[in-house]
């Protein structure tokens, strides 16, 4: 009985986590456009990612970590891609760079400029 209750509790937590990650504001505008976000707001960037071709998106670590926190990355399957989830920490502007990679090969690079307002 206890094992079933524990499994149900874990399942509920996973469902809540999944639903909360889907409700984040989505940024879609690539550079040179500037995406404006309020301070202390969570948001996500979704990129198409199909694991059958061997390529995966990676976040370059060159962004300003004093104004943006990378919360987590969630893959939603070949048809829905991958979400990179962020939280804004302070006012400022930085560029998030994503690299589509297979081993050492680079397939594509995307840049998203993010401006955090007070």
ABEGO torsion letter per residue (X at the ends): XAAAAAAAAAAAAAAAAAAAAAABBBBABBOABBBBBBBGBBBBBBBBBBAAAGBBBBBBAABBAAABBBABBBBAEAAAEBBBBBBBABBEBBBBBBBBBBEABBABBBBBBBBBBX
